Amino acid sequence: MSKKSNAPTTPQANQDVCIVKHWLDAPKIDENTLVDDLTRHFYYTLGRDKVGESHLYLYNALALTIRDRLVARCRATRQHLRSKKTRKAAYLSLEFLMGRALGNALLNLDLTDSSRNALQQYCTSLEQVQEAEHDAGLGNGGLGRLAACFLDSCATLGLPVLGYGIRYEYGMFNQIIDHGNQIEQPDNWLREGHPWELSAPEQAVRVKFFGHIETHKDKDGREHRVWANTQDVLAVPYDVPIPGYRNEVVNTLRLWKSEATDEFDLSEFNAGSYSEAVAKKNLAEQITMVLYPNDSSENGKELRLRQQYFLSSASLQDILLTWVNQNGHNFKDFAEHHVFQLNDTHPSIAVAELMRLLIDEYELEWDEAWVITTKTMAYTNHTLLPEALERWSVPLFEKLLPRLLEIIYEINARFLSLVARQWPGDVDMQRTLSIIEEGPVQHIRMAYLAIVGSFSVNGVAALHTDLLERGLFKDFYALWPEKFNNKTNGVTPRRWLAQCNPSLSELITEYIGPNWVRHFDQISQLRRYFDDEVFQEKWRNVKQDNKARLAGFVRAKTGVEFDETMMFDVQVKRIHEYKRQLLNILHVIHLYDRIVRGDIKDFVPRCVLLGGKAAPGYYMAKKIIKLINSVADVVNSDERTNGLLRVAFLPNYNVSAMELICPATDLSEQISTAGKEASGTGNMKFMMNGAITIGTLDGANIEIRDAVGSENFFLFGAQSEQVSAIRAAYNPNQLIAQDENLNRVMALLESGHFNLFEQGLFDDIISAIRSPNDPWIVAYDFASYVEQQQQAALTYLDKNVWTRMSILNTAASGEFSSDRTIQQYSDEIWRLSPM
């Protein structure tokens, strides 16, 4: 491959300077220009002449109007980065749970009121128009939503960070509840277009799959490994602007779509196998068809690996091509200007792919390429569950990515020689730390590849990082303690307070001024008013209004009537056994049992809301959803519970639903088994909005409790260091027999009271609770949980005390802003300078 010196200055670069100068010199956009642009897009871009019953076209017109303003700022941001040659970060994530974009863009550009006024000429409200936007559900839960919050904070802090993800045609499935069972339906979120994105087909890159390896020598005798006879796929970029909060910075999220190349397999075509030739092209486009395919089958595993490599290869190629266009093939300073953050193990194959690109495509020597790789890669771990770490079988890898397998073998061989020097003669240690896991079928441990190839390895909560260092990765920590660090997660206060809770935001601004939205540490000033009776009354009124709004939403989605004068007790998150929605519903059965027995002295009426999606192949999680719905049906249909207890399971929980839920919640359920949740971010969203947490000492709950004070947090359950000892002698049947409350709950469950016409329906759940091998120790924590639930209920009776606790929770939430988290990433890992 011939090497170029420096890329020439392009006419486009000069045009960009002129365009940016014109934009920056232009007068400030006012309400009149917004009205004109909205009208232009509605009548001419979209060709409409009336609104009609649907607000879709009006939404698209407004989105295009706002996008016009974002594009100019985005271009200016890119030009600034090109001119300054500054250090940049790339955030690689297989998930970005962005939700709706319009409200966030309006808030960050300070155009909410102007847009609301502009829509008056169409006799409609901003809220009605916003409802026409589909959630961009390109993620399964917390991991993807965290990535979205991080991008918001990067732009708000003016940091040069580019997000890279996949433009899934079908996002996370739509969840339908049919007779209490989860039914998955496709989420075709792109069916009506996505006005926020801009495609850049001229910047597409090719990603290789399959094929074989050939060896060639050049004229100097240097050996070259060539990945030949590959089946290539085009990665076409679609750019989504990410605006900072009122600072003129607009970063970019680049999402890749897979498309077929233009080449046919001529031998197949000429032999009459036209359909086979076309089928291979269709396979290419399947890569980005659906979010995270079910990997229980071999086909599912292959597709998921293809997605991970597709993302990593396309993103790295994009960054390297940009570098070469500006600097030629001189990679001497590349590591000084780039850092790649791997969001969990999904993109960890980027370690091997960067090596391949530098060695095979740009002809660097191994040692030089390895120095660049290990100075630019940084890895975030998001799980303490070993089964959640990516492992790929060597045969699958060899078939799909043969060149990458060679490179991983070489990385592992060199790494194990280091291990051997560190622990001479300790073969067991070499086997323990090897990237290649031995067994009947060898597997590649992708988390190990990420650790070996990265200069930074971080957890996402203090406890999580401690457990990584003492447990899951303890031997790597012994080898490289300097690599490990903690970055406790956070959420953006723009979306999760300023946007989703406008009434509370206005109240906060009235008392402490508007700067808290950008400088969220200022939220602590609310502590001055926690005992102010006038402020308390206003705070309660806001909460009641939000509860009434949520009650209407629950009624529309489930048919269940929530009374906003009752306590709103909420658990919404991905359905998983370790998150223990089962413990929550057992408590609901306990409350129901109390009502039926007439034990209602000091009973505090409550509405219990649960929501979340179970992975399509996760049998127990789906069975728990069925149990929740069955219990809800029994409770809600029993006249004795009227005014005392209501239960609802909210179908198709997503970002937009959470924007209604967290402002209205009184009691936030964060009840995972201690030592299992990495961090949690729902706990932070609820806290920001004044909900009080009932939870275990797990994940970021520990730091939340430390921040707000133990007296403002309802703590229960075993601690993480106790769980192993408990499990060693765990006897749930004895616990059930000794606890009258739990005994009654299990008797109701085992009698079939909640499945009268479906005998044995919940036997698997009953067996799991009674099993001495239950890793989630549900029976052990039940008594403590019930006790703290009762304490929460009694506290709720005193409105002044509860309101003080609520205010103090919001006031203490400053350190759980993603701005703080990202500033720490920047200062301690990325070393970026703000624009």
SULTA-V546463 format. One record per helix or strand. SS is the DSSP state (H for helix, E for strand). FROM is the first residue (numbers start at 1). TO is the last residue. If there is no record, write none. Layout:
SS&FROM&TO  SS&FROM&TO
This chain:
H&11&25  H&31&45  H&56&84  E&88&92  E&96&99  H&102&109  H&112&122  H&126&130  E&136&138  H&142&156  E&161&166  E&170&170  E&174&178  E&181&185  E&197&207  E&212&217  E&223&228  E&233&243  E&250&260  H&266&270  H&274&286  E&290&290  H&298&327  H&334&337  E&338&343  H&345&347  H&350&361  H&366&376  E&377&380  H&386&388  E&391&393  H&394&400  H&402&422  H&427&433  E&436&437  E&443&445  H&446&453  E&456&459  H&462&472  H&474&479  H&481&483  E&484&486  E&491&491  H&493&499  H&502&512  H&514&517  H&520&529  H&533&558  E&567&572  H&577&579  H&581&597  E&606&611  H&619&637  H&639&641  E&645&650  H&655&664  E&667&670  H&682&688  E&692&695  H&701&708  H&710&712  E&714&715  H&720&728  H&732&738  H&740&750  H&763&770  H&778&797  H&799&811  H&813&816  E&817&817  H&818&830
